[in-house]
Structures are given as C-alpha cells and as structure tokens.
C-alpha cells in the first residue's frame, strides 16, 4: 500500500467513474459517482439527486475510490485501485468543470437523472497495485 496522494489523484484522472462510500445511520453505503479531479487536487463528484447521498454526505467524512478493472486491455495484467478519504461538501461546479463532467446519464434507477455535486478534499489517500492479473475472459456455456 502506498500513501501517495499525488499518485492516487493521477490514477483517478485515468477513469471517469468510481464508488462513493459513507456510513449512514451506522450502516455502510456505496454508490456509483462520476468524478473529475481539479487542478488543486480536489475531487468533484456527480451523483443522482434521487439517491439522496449529496445531502446526506455534506459535512461527513467519506471515502471515494476507483480502479482500472473494467478499462484494461486484454494483455494488461496490471490492476490498481486508488482511494481518497476526506470531508465531503455540496458543491456547485463552474462551467469549465461541468464541461469536464460531460453529459449526465439519462436515467438512474428508472428515474430521470438529476445531478447533485459533492467536493472532497482528500486528507488521506492510498494506492494498491497488483501485477500478473490476467484479464477476465467471459466464458459462455454450451
């Protein structure tokens, strides 16, 4: 495990989606989020308002992580995960940040997608790296 904030942010820049983790009423919750990393090292997250996590996470310590499991080429046997922990705050992205997010999904859980935004300033970051992990091959039954 490496405690390297710059490396973790660099890895997050390589993928668009990750997982937001938080404890709500003493229960763990994990949800998908779109992210961008700002020039000053903050992580901006776009979630669906219908999930209710942005309001619930405002002012709360959260973990955010992403990996390259779905993005590896067939011969790439390197796997990484990057996790950042910090206090989340609701945010309003500017026009340049909204452009970096790109188009929002059409729906979330069969409802129209309504974006909400969080900003996480990482206080603690880790990176895990595995070598020699063959790409998963989908097997079909006969």
DSSP file (Angstrom, degrees, kcal/mol; ACC not computed):
  #  RESIDUE AA STRUCTURE BP1 BP2  ACC     N-H-->O    O-->H-N    N-H-->O    O-->H-N    TCO  KAPPA ALPHA  PHI   PSI    X-CA   Y-CA   Z-CA
    1    1 A X              0   0    0      0, 0.0     2,-0.5     0, 0.0   127,-0.2   0.000 360.0 360.0 360.0 133.8    0.0    0.0    0.0
    2    2 A X  B     -A  127   0A   0    125,-2.1   125,-1.5     2,-0.1     2,-1.2  -0.938 360.0-152.2-112.5 131.7    1.3    3.4   -0.9
    3    3 A X        +     0   0    0     -2,-0.5     2,-0.4   123,-0.2   123,-0.2  -0.737  47.7 137.9 -96.3  82.9    0.3    6.6    0.9
    4    4 A X     >  -     0   0    0     -2,-1.2     4,-2.4     1,-0.1     5,-0.2  -0.830  33.3-173.7-134.8  92.4    0.9    8.8   -2.1
    5    5 A X  H  > S+     0   0    0     -2,-0.4     4,-2.3     1,-0.2     5,-0.2   0.875  86.7  51.9 -57.7 -40.3   -1.8   11.5   -2.7
    6    6 A X  H  > S+     0   0    0      1,-0.2     4,-2.1     2,-0.2    -1,-0.2   0.909 111.2  47.2 -64.6 -40.9   -0.4   12.7   -6.0
    7    7 A X  H  > S+     0   0    0      2,-0.2     4,-2.4    -3,-0.2    -1,-0.2   0.906 110.7  52.2 -66.5 -41.6   -0.3    9.2   -7.4
    8    8 A X  H  X S+     0   0    0     -4,-2.4     4,-2.3     1,-0.2    -2,-0.2   0.925 111.5  46.4 -60.6 -44.7   -3.9    8.4   -6.2
    9    9 A X  H  X S+     0   0    0     -4,-2.3     4,-1.8     2,-0.2    -1,-0.2   0.880 110.0  54.2 -66.5 -37.2   -5.2   11.6   -7.9
   10   10 A X  H  < S+     0   0    0     -4,-2.1     4,-0.5    -5,-0.2    -1,-0.2   0.919 109.8  47.3 -61.3 -43.1   -3.2   10.8  -11.1
   11   11 A X  H >< S+     0   0    0     -4,-2.4     3,-1.5     1,-0.2     4,-0.3   0.902 108.4  54.7 -66.0 -40.4   -4.9    7.4  -11.2
   12   12 A X  H >< S+     0   0    0     -4,-2.3     3,-1.5     1,-0.3    -1,-0.2   0.858 100.1  61.4 -61.0 -33.8   -8.3    8.9  -10.6
   13   13 A X  T 3< S+     0   0    0     -4,-1.8    -1,-0.3     1,-0.2    -2,-0.2   0.710  95.6  63.7 -64.1 -18.5   -7.8   11.1  -13.6
   14   14 A X  T <  S+     0   0    0     -3,-1.5     2,-0.3    -4,-0.5    -1,-0.2   0.542 105.1  44.2 -85.0  -7.5   -7.5    8.0  -15.8
   15   15 A X    <   -     0   0    0     -3,-1.5    20,-0.1    -4,-0.3    53,-0.1  -0.940  64.5-147.8-137.4 158.1  -11.1    6.8  -15.2
   16   16 A X  S    S+     0   0    0     -2,-0.3    19,-2.6     1,-0.1     2,-0.3   0.779  76.2  44.5 -98.4 -30.9  -14.4    8.6  -15.1
   17   17 A X  E     +B   34   0A   0     17,-0.2    50,-0.4    50,-0.1     2,-0.2  -0.862  56.6 151.9-122.2 151.7  -16.5    6.7  -12.5
   18   18 A X  E     -B   33   0A   0     15,-2.4    15,-1.9    -2,-0.3     2,-0.4  -0.757  41.8 -80.1-152.0-160.5  -15.8    5.3   -9.1
   19   19 A X  E     -BC  32  65A   0     46,-3.2    46,-2.1    -2,-0.2     2,-0.5  -0.969  24.4-151.9-125.2 128.5  -17.5    4.5   -5.8
   20   20 A X  E     -BC  31  64A   0     11,-3.1    11,-2.3    -2,-0.4     2,-0.4  -0.852  17.8-166.6 -95.5 127.8  -18.6    6.8   -3.0
   21   21 A X  E     +BC  30  63A   0     42,-3.3    42,-2.5    -2,-0.5     2,-0.3  -0.956  17.0 151.5-121.3 135.9  -18.6    5.2    0.4
   22   22 A X  E     -B   29   0A   0      7,-2.3     7,-2.7    -2,-0.4     2,-0.6  -0.977  42.0-116.7-153.5 160.1  -20.2    6.6    3.5
   23   23 A X  E     -B   28   0A   0     38,-0.4     2,-0.5    -2,-0.3     5,-0.2  -0.929  29.5-173.9-104.6 119.6  -21.8    5.4    6.8
   24   24 A X  E >  S-B   27   0A   0      3,-3.0     3,-1.6    -2,-0.6    -2,-0.0  -0.961  74.6 -14.9-116.9 119.8  -25.4    6.5    7.1
   25   25 A X  T 3  S-     0   0    0     -2,-0.5    -1,-0.2     1,-0.3     3,-0.1   0.897 129.3 -55.8  53.3  42.5  -27.1    5.7   10.4
   26   26 A X  T 3  S+     0   0    0      1,-0.2     2,-0.4    -3,-0.1    -1,-0.3   0.573 117.5 113.6  68.9  12.9  -24.2    3.4   11.2
   27   27 A X  E <   -B   24   0A   0     -3,-1.6    -3,-3.0     2,-0.0    -1,-0.2  -0.937  69.5-118.7-113.9 136.9  -24.8    1.4    8.0
   28   28 A X  E     -B   23   0A   0     -2,-0.4     2,-0.4    -5,-0.2    -5,-0.2  -0.505  30.6-172.1 -74.0 140.5  -22.3    1.3    5.2
   29   29 A X  E     -B   22   0A   0     -7,-2.7    -7,-2.3    -2,-0.2     2,-0.4  -0.998   7.2-174.1-133.0 135.9  -23.5    2.6    1.8
   30   30 A X  E     +B   21   0A   0     -2,-0.4     2,-0.3    -9,-0.2    -9,-0.2  -0.999  11.7 168.6-130.6 131.9  -21.6    2.5   -1.5
   31   31 A X  E     -B   20   0A   0    -11,-2.3   -11,-3.1    -2,-0.4     2,-0.2  -0.952  35.4-102.3-139.8 160.2  -22.9    4.2   -4.7
   32   32 A X  E     +B   19   0A   0     -2,-0.3     2,-0.3   -13,-0.2   -13,-0.2  -0.541  40.1 176.3 -81.0 146.2  -21.5    5.0   -8.1
   33   33 A X  E     -B   18   0A   0    -15,-1.9   -15,-2.4    -2,-0.2     2,-0.4  -0.994  29.8-127.2-148.5 148.5  -20.4    8.5   -8.9
   34   34 A X  E     -BD  17  46A   0     12,-2.1    12,-2.8    -2,-0.3     2,-0.3  -0.761  38.3-169.6 -87.8 141.8  -18.8   10.4  -11.9
   35   35 A X  E     - D   0  45A   0    -19,-2.6     2,-0.3    -2,-0.4    10,-0.2  -0.951  22.8-171.7-136.3 156.1  -15.7   12.3  -10.8
   36   36 A X  E     - D   0  44A   0      8,-1.9     8,-2.7    -2,-0.3     2,-0.5  -0.972  22.1-134.8-135.0 152.0  -13.2   14.8  -12.0
   37   37 A X  E     - D   0  43A   0     -2,-0.3     6,-0.2     6,-0.2     2,-0.1  -0.936  23.2-140.1-107.6 126.0  -10.0   15.9  -10.3
   38   38 A X    >   -     0   0    0      4,-2.8     3,-1.9    -2,-0.5    59,-0.0  -0.323  26.2-104.4 -80.9 166.1   -9.4   19.6  -10.2
   39   39 A X  T 3  S+     0   0    0      1,-0.3    -1,-0.1     2,-0.1    -2,-0.0   0.753 121.2  54.2 -61.5 -24.8   -6.1   21.3  -10.7
   40   40 A X  T 3  S-     0   0    0      2,-0.1    -1,-0.3     0, 0.0    -2,-0.0   0.267 123.9-100.2 -96.3  12.7   -5.8   22.0   -7.0
   41   41 A X  S <  S+     0   0    0     -3,-1.9    81,-0.6     1,-0.3     2,-0.2   0.625  76.2 135.9  86.2  13.9   -6.3   18.3   -6.1
   42   42 A X  E     - E   0 121A   0     79,-0.1    -4,-2.8    77,-0.0     2,-0.6  -0.639  49.0-134.1 -88.8 154.6  -10.0   18.3   -5.1
   43   43 A X  E     -DE  37 120A   0     77,-2.9    77,-2.9    -2,-0.2     2,-0.5  -0.946  15.3-160.1-110.2 119.4  -12.3   15.6   -6.3
   44   44 A X  E     -DE  36 119A   0     -8,-2.7    -8,-1.9    -2,-0.6     2,-0.4  -0.863  10.4-161.7 -98.8 132.3  -15.7   16.7   -7.6
   45   45 A X  E     -DE  35 118A   0     73,-3.1    73,-2.0    -2,-0.5     2,-0.5  -0.904  11.3-156.5-116.7 140.3  -18.4   14.1   -7.7
   46   46 A X  E     +DE  34 117A   0    -12,-2.8   -12,-2.1    -2,-0.4     2,-0.2  -0.976  24.7 165.8-114.3 121.0  -21.6   14.0   -9.6
   47   47 A X  E     - E   0 116A   0     69,-2.7    69,-2.3    -2,-0.5     2,-0.5  -0.742  42.5 -90.9-123.5 174.1  -24.3   11.8   -8.2
   48   48 A X  E >>  - E   0 115A   0     -2,-0.2     3,-1.8    67,-0.2     4,-0.7  -0.768  24.7-142.4 -90.0 127.1  -28.1   11.4   -8.7
   49   49 A X  G >4 S+     0   0    0     65,-3.9     3,-0.9    -2,-0.5    -1,-0.1   0.823  99.2  66.4 -57.9 -31.9  -30.2   13.6   -6.5
   50   50 A X  G 34 S+     0   0    0     64,-0.3    -1,-0.3     1,-0.3    65,-0.1   0.739  92.4  60.6 -64.3 -22.2  -32.8   10.8   -6.2
   51   51 A X  G <4 S-     0   0    0     -3,-1.8    -1,-0.3     1,-0.0    -2,-0.2   0.824  96.8-144.6 -71.9 -30.1  -30.2    8.7   -4.3
   52   52 A X    <X  +     0   0    0     -3,-0.9     4,-1.3    -4,-0.7    -3,-0.1   0.586  61.1 122.1  80.2  10.4  -30.1   11.4   -1.6
   53   53 A X  H  >  +     0   0    0     -5,-0.5     4,-2.4     2,-0.2     5,-0.2   0.826  60.6  61.6 -80.3 -30.7  -26.4   11.0   -0.9
   54   54 A X  H  > S+     0   0    0     -6,-0.2     4,-1.1     1,-0.2    -1,-0.2   0.952 110.4  40.5 -62.1 -47.9  -25.2   14.5   -1.6
   55   55 A X  H  4 S+     0   0    0      1,-0.2     3,-0.4     2,-0.2    -1,-0.2   0.909 117.3  49.4 -65.3 -40.8  -27.3   16.0    1.2
   56   56 A X  H  < S+     0   0    0     -4,-1.3    -1,-0.2     1,-0.2    -2,-0.2   0.798 113.4  46.8 -68.6 -27.9  -26.5   13.1    3.5
   57   57 A X  H >< S+     0   0    0     -4,-2.4     3,-2.6    -5,-0.1    31,-0.5   0.605  78.8 120.5 -90.4 -12.6  -22.8   13.4    2.8
   58   58 A X  T 3< S+     0   0    0     -4,-1.1    31,-0.2    -3,-0.4     3,-0.1  -0.356  91.6   1.9 -60.0 117.7  -22.5   17.1    3.3
   59   59 A X  T 3  S+     0   0    0     29,-3.7     2,-0.3     1,-0.3    -1,-0.3   0.510 109.5 116.8  84.5   6.5  -20.0   17.7    6.1
   60   60 A X  S <  S-     0   0    0     -3,-2.6    28,-2.7    28,-0.4     2,-0.4  -0.801  72.5-108.9-109.8 147.2  -19.4   14.0    6.6
   61   61 A X  E     + F   0  87A   0     -2,-0.3   -38,-0.4    26,-0.2     2,-0.3  -0.619  47.3 175.3 -73.0 127.8  -16.1   12.0    6.1
   62   62 A X  E     - F   0  86A   0     24,-2.9    24,-1.9    -2,-0.4     2,-0.4  -0.835  26.5-134.7-127.5 164.5  -16.4    9.8    3.0
   63   63 A X  E     -CF  21  85A   0    -42,-2.5   -42,-3.3    -2,-0.3     2,-0.4  -0.962  17.8-169.8-117.1 142.3  -14.2    7.5    1.0
   64   64 A X  E     +CF  20  84A   0     20,-2.8    20,-2.9    -2,-0.4     2,-0.3  -0.999  12.1 169.5-132.0 133.2  -14.0    7.7   -2.7
   65   65 A X  E     +CF  19  83A   0    -46,-2.1   -46,-3.2    -2,-0.4     2,-0.3  -0.977  12.0 179.1-143.6 155.8  -12.3    5.1   -4.9
   66   66 A X  E     - F   0  82A   0     16,-2.0    16,-2.5    -2,-0.3     2,-0.3  -0.934   6.4-170.9-146.2 167.8  -11.9    4.0   -8.4
   67   67 A X  E     - F   0  81A   0    -50,-0.4    14,-0.2    -2,-0.3     3,-0.2  -0.893  32.8-118.6-150.8 177.9   -9.9    1.3  -10.3
   68   68 A X  S >> S+     0   0    0     12,-1.4     3,-0.7    -2,-0.3     4,-0.6   0.119  71.4 117.4-109.8  20.1   -9.0    0.1  -13.7
   69   69 A X  T 34 S+     0   0    0      1,-0.3     3,-0.4    11,-0.2    -1,-0.1   0.859  83.8  36.3 -59.0 -38.4  -10.7   -3.3  -13.6
   70   70 A X  T 34 S+     0   0    0     -3,-0.2    -1,-0.3     1,-0.2    -2,-0.1   0.592 114.9  56.9 -90.0 -10.6  -13.1   -2.5  -16.5
   71   71 A X  T <4 S+     0   0    0     -3,-0.7     2,-0.2     2,-0.0    -1,-0.2   0.341  75.8 117.9-105.4   7.0  -10.7   -0.5  -18.5
   72   72 A X     <  -     0   0    0     -4,-0.6     2,-0.1    -3,-0.4     7,-0.0  -0.501  61.1-125.6 -80.8 143.1   -7.8   -2.9  -19.0
   73   73 A X    >   -     0   0    0     -2,-0.2     3,-1.6     1,-0.1    62,-0.1  -0.393  36.6 -98.1 -74.6 162.6   -6.7   -4.1  -22.4
   74   74 A X  T 3  S+     0   0    0      1,-0.3    61,-0.6    -2,-0.1    -1,-0.1   0.776 123.4  40.4 -56.1 -31.0   -6.6   -7.9  -23.0
   75   75 A X  T 3  S+     0   0    0     59,-0.1     2,-0.7     2,-0.0    -1,-0.3   0.414  87.6 107.8-100.8   2.2   -2.8   -8.1  -22.4
   76   76 A X    <   +     0   0    0     -3,-1.6    -4,-0.0     1,-0.1     0, 0.0  -0.718  38.2 175.2 -83.3 114.8   -2.7   -5.6  -19.5
   77   77 A X        +     0   0    0     -2,-0.7    56,-2.4    57,-0.1    55,-0.7   0.143  45.7 105.0-106.3  18.6   -2.0   -7.6  -16.3
   78   78 A X  E     - G   0 131A   0     53,-0.2     2,-0.4    54,-0.2    53,-0.2  -0.882  47.5-173.2-101.9 128.8   -1.6   -4.6  -14.0
   79   79 A X  E     + G   0 130A   0     51,-2.7    51,-3.2    -2,-0.5     2,-0.3  -0.964   5.1 179.0-119.9 135.3   -4.5   -3.8  -11.7
   80   80 A X  E     - G   0 129A   0     -2,-0.4   -12,-1.4    49,-0.2     2,-0.4  -0.974  13.3-168.5-134.1 152.8   -4.7   -0.7   -9.5
   81   81 A X  E     -FG  67 128A   0     47,-2.2    47,-2.5    -2,-0.3     2,-0.4  -0.992   7.2-164.3-132.5 142.4   -7.2    0.8   -7.0
   82   82 A X  E     -FG  66 127A   0    -16,-2.5   -16,-2.0    -2,-0.4     2,-0.4  -0.994   6.6-174.3-127.7 133.4   -7.0    4.3   -5.6
   83   83 A X  E     -FG  65 126A   0     43,-2.6    43,-2.5    -2,-0.4     2,-0.4  -0.984   4.3-171.4-129.9 139.4   -8.9    5.5   -2.6
   84   84 A X  E     -FG  64 125A   0    -20,-2.9   -20,-2.8    -2,-0.4     2,-0.4  -0.989   5.5-161.1-129.1 139.6   -9.2    9.0   -1.1
   85   85 A X  E     +FG  63 124A   0     39,-3.0    38,-3.5    -2,-0.4    39,-1.5  -0.968  31.2 120.1-121.3 135.4  -10.7    9.9    2.3
   86   86 A X  E     -F   62   0A   0    -24,-1.9   -24,-2.9    -2,-0.4     2,-0.4  -0.973  62.9 -67.7-174.4 176.0  -11.9   13.4    3.2
   87   87 A X  E     -F   61   0A   0     34,-0.5    34,-0.9    -2,-0.3     2,-0.3  -0.670  47.9-138.9 -82.7 131.2  -14.9   15.5    4.3
   88   88 A X  E     -H  120   0A   0    -28,-2.7   -29,-3.7   -31,-0.5   -28,-0.4  -0.665  19.7-175.6 -91.1 144.7  -17.5   16.0    1.6
   89   89 A X  E     -H  119   0A   0     30,-1.8    30,-2.9    -2,-0.3   -31,-0.1  -0.995  33.4-106.1-135.1 141.8  -19.2   19.3    0.9
   90   90 A X  E     -H  118   0A   0     -2,-0.3     2,-0.3    28,-0.2    28,-0.3  -0.376  47.8-169.1 -61.9 149.8  -22.0   20.0   -1.5
   91   91 A X        -     0   0    0     26,-2.0     2,-0.5   -46,-0.1    26,-0.4  -0.935  29.6-143.0-142.8 159.9  -20.7   22.0   -4.5
   92   92 A X        -     0   0    0     -2,-0.3    -2,-0.0    24,-0.1    24,-0.0  -0.924  29.5-143.5-124.6 103.1  -21.7   24.0   -7.5
   93   93 A X        -     0   0    0     -2,-0.5     2,-0.1     1,-0.1    24,-0.0  -0.307  14.0-124.1 -66.8 149.3  -19.3   23.3  -10.4
   94   94 A X     >  -     0   0    0      1,-0.1     4,-2.6     4,-0.0     5,-0.2  -0.288  35.9 -90.4 -81.4 175.4  -18.4   26.1  -12.7
   95   95 A X  H  > S+     0   0    0      1,-0.2     4,-2.0     2,-0.2     5,-0.1   0.876 126.5  50.6 -57.2 -41.9  -18.9   26.0  -16.5
   96   96 A X  H  > S+     0   0    0      2,-0.2     4,-1.6     1,-0.2    -1,-0.2   0.895 112.1  47.5 -65.8 -38.6  -15.4   24.5  -17.2
   97   97 A X  H  > S+     0   0    0      2,-0.2     4,-1.9     1,-0.2    -2,-0.2   0.903 109.6  52.9 -69.2 -40.3  -15.9   21.8  -14.6
   98   98 A X  H  X S+     0   0    0     -4,-2.6     4,-1.3     1,-0.2    -2,-0.2   0.887 107.4  52.7 -61.1 -37.8  -19.4   20.9  -16.0
   99   99 A X  H  < S+     0   0    0     -4,-2.0    -1,-0.2    -5,-0.2    -2,-0.2   0.893 106.6  52.7 -64.3 -39.0  -17.8   20.6  -19.4
  100  100 A X  H  < S+     0   0    0     -4,-1.6    -1,-0.2     1,-0.2    -2,-0.2   0.862 104.6  56.3 -65.1 -34.9  -15.2   18.1  -17.9
  101  101 A X  H  < S-     0   0    0     -4,-1.9    -1,-0.2     1,-0.1    -2,-0.2   0.857  96.2-162.3 -63.7 -33.4  -18.0   16.0  -16.4
  102  102 A X     <  -     0   0    0     -4,-1.3    -1,-0.1    -3,-0.2    -2,-0.1  -0.236  42.9 -12.8  75.7-172.6  -19.6   15.7  -19.9
  103  103 A X  S    S-     0   0    0      1,-0.1     2,-0.1    -4,-0.1     3,-0.1  -0.281  70.6-126.0 -64.5 144.6  -23.2   14.6  -20.4
  104  104 A X        -     0   0    0      1,-0.1    -1,-0.1     9,-0.1     9,-0.1  -0.468  35.3 -89.0 -81.6 158.8  -25.1   13.1  -17.5
  105  105 A X        -     0   0    0     -2,-0.1     8,-0.2     1,-0.1    -1,-0.1  -0.268  30.4-128.8 -59.9 156.8  -26.8    9.7  -17.7
  106  106 A X  S    S+     0   0    0      1,-0.2     7,-2.1     6,-0.1     2,-0.3   0.899  83.9  10.4 -74.5 -41.9  -30.4    9.8  -18.9
  107  107 A X  E     -I  112   0B   0      5,-0.3     2,-0.3     6,-0.0     5,-0.2  -0.916  53.0-160.0-137.3 161.0  -31.8    7.8  -16.0
  108  108 A X  E >  S-I  111   0B   0      3,-2.7     3,-1.4    -2,-0.3     6,-0.0  -0.952  87.2 -12.4-140.3 121.1  -30.9    6.4  -12.6
  109  109 A X  T 3  S-     0   0    0     -2,-0.3     3,-0.1     1,-0.3    -1,-0.0   0.911 129.9 -55.1  51.1  46.0  -32.9    3.5  -11.2
  110  110 A X  T 3  S+     0   0    0      1,-0.2     2,-0.3     3,-0.0    -1,-0.3   0.613 119.6 105.2  66.0  15.7  -35.5    4.1  -13.9
  111  111 A X  E <  S-I  108   0B   0     -3,-1.4    -3,-2.7     1,-0.0    -1,-0.2  -0.891  85.5 -86.1-119.1 154.3  -36.0    7.8  -13.0
  112  112 A X  E     -I  107   0B   0     -2,-0.3     2,-0.4    -5,-0.2    -5,-0.3  -0.349  51.8-109.9 -56.9 136.2  -34.7   10.8  -14.9
  113  113 A X        -     0   0    0     -7,-2.1     2,-0.5    -8,-0.2    -1,-0.1  -0.561  35.3-174.0 -73.4 124.6  -31.1   11.6  -13.7
  114  114 A X        -     0   0    0     -2,-0.4   -65,-3.9    -3,-0.0   -64,-0.3  -0.978  22.3-131.7-119.0 114.9  -30.9   14.8  -11.7
  115  115 A X  E     +E   48   0A   0     -2,-0.5     2,-0.3   -67,-0.2   -67,-0.2  -0.396  25.7 178.1 -76.0 143.1  -27.4   15.8  -10.9
  116  116 A X  E     -E   47   0A   0    -69,-2.3   -69,-2.7    -2,-0.1     2,-0.4  -0.953  18.0-143.1-130.6 152.3  -26.1   16.7   -7.4
  117  117 A X  E     -E   46   0A   0    -26,-0.4   -26,-2.0    -2,-0.3     2,-0.3  -0.938  14.9-175.0-127.2 142.1  -22.4   17.6   -6.8
  118  118 A X  E     -EH  45  90A   0    -73,-2.0   -73,-3.1    -2,-0.4     2,-0.4  -0.936  13.0-148.8-125.9 151.9  -20.0   17.0   -3.9
  119  119 A X  E     -EH  44  89A   0    -30,-2.9   -30,-1.8    -2,-0.3     2,-0.5  -0.991  11.4-169.8-121.5 129.7  -16.5   18.2   -3.4
  120  120 A X  E     -EH  43  88A   0    -77,-2.9   -77,-2.9    -2,-0.4     2,-0.8  -0.980  10.3-160.3-120.2 124.3  -14.0   16.1   -1.5
  121  121 A X  E     -E   42   0A   0    -34,-0.9   -34,-0.5    -2,-0.5   -79,-0.1  -0.896  32.1-125.3 -99.6 106.0  -10.6   17.5   -0.4
  122  122 A X        +     0   0    0     -2,-0.8   -36,-0.3   -81,-0.6     3,-0.1  -0.231  35.7 172.4 -59.8 133.2   -8.5   14.3    0.2
  123  123 A X  S    S+     0   0    0    -38,-3.5     2,-0.3     1,-0.4   -37,-0.2   0.561  75.9  23.1-106.6 -19.5   -6.9   14.1    3.6
  124  124 A X  E     - G   0  85A   0    -39,-1.5   -39,-3.0  -119,-0.1    -1,-0.4  -0.976  69.2-179.0-151.1 130.2   -5.7   10.5    3.2
  125  125 A X  E     - G   0  84A   0     -2,-0.3     2,-0.3   -41,-0.2   -41,-0.2  -0.992   2.2-175.4-136.9 142.1   -5.0    8.6    0.0
  126  126 A X  E     - G   0  83A   0    -43,-2.5   -43,-2.6    -2,-0.4     2,-0.4  -0.960   8.2-159.5-133.9 155.2   -3.9    5.1   -0.7
  127  127 A X  E     -AG   2  82A   0   -125,-1.5  -125,-2.1    -2,-0.3     2,-0.4  -1.000   3.0-166.3-132.4 133.6   -3.0    3.1   -3.9
  128  128 A X  E     - G   0  81A   0    -47,-2.5   -47,-2.2    -2,-0.4     2,-0.4  -0.962   9.7-171.1-116.8 139.9   -2.9   -0.7   -4.2
  129  129 A X  E     - G   0  80A   0     -2,-0.4     2,-0.4   -49,-0.2   -49,-0.2  -0.996   6.0-172.3-137.4 129.4   -1.3   -2.2   -7.3
  130  130 A X  E     - G   0  79A   0    -51,-3.2   -51,-2.7    -2,-0.4     2,-0.3  -0.954   5.9-161.0-119.6 140.2   -1.2   -5.8   -8.4
  131  131 A X  E     + G   0  78A   0     -2,-0.4   -53,-0.2   -53,-0.2     3,-0.1  -0.893  69.6  35.2-115.2 150.9    0.8   -7.3  -11.3
  132  132 A X  S    S+     0   0    0    -55,-0.7     2,-0.7    -2,-0.3   -54,-0.2   0.825  70.5 142.7  80.0  33.3    0.2  -10.6  -13.1
  133  133 A X        -     0   0    0    -56,-2.4    -1,-0.2    -3,-0.2     3,-0.1  -0.889  44.9-139.8-106.3 102.3   -3.6  -10.4  -13.0
  134  134 A X        -     0   0    0     -2,-0.7   -59,-0.1     1,-0.1   -57,-0.1  -0.267  27.4 -99.2 -61.4 145.9   -4.9  -11.8  -16.4
  135  135 A X        -     0   0    0    -61,-0.6     2,-0.2     1,-0.1    -1,-0.1  -0.406  46.4-103.3 -61.9 139.8   -7.8  -10.0  -17.9
  136  136 A X        -     0   0    0     -3,-0.1     2,-0.5    -2,-0.1    -1,-0.1  -0.463  32.1-149.8 -69.6 132.7  -11.1  -11.8  -17.2
  137  137 A X        -     0   0    0     -2,-0.2     2,-0.4    -3,-0.1    -1,-0.0  -0.910  14.9-126.6-105.0 126.9  -12.4  -13.8  -20.1
  138  138 A X        -     0   0    0     -2,-0.5     2,-0.4     1,-0.0    -2,-0.0  -0.589  24.8-152.3 -74.2 125.2  -16.1  -14.2  -20.3
  139  139 A X        -     0   0    0     -2,-0.4     2,-0.4     0, 0.0    -1,-0.0  -0.829   3.6-154.0-101.4 137.0  -17.0  -17.9  -20.6
  140  140 A X        -     0   0    0     -2,-0.4     2,-0.2     2,-0.0    -2,-0.0  -0.895  15.6-126.2-109.1 138.2  -20.1  -19.0  -22.4
  141  141 A X              0   0    0     -2,-0.4     0, 0.0     1,-0.1     0, 0.0  -0.535 360.0 360.0 -80.7 151.3  -21.9  -22.2  -21.6
  142  142 A X              0   0    0     -2,-0.2    -1,-0.1     0, 0.0    -2,-0.0   0.454 360.0 360.0 -83.1 360.0  -22.6  -24.6  -24.5
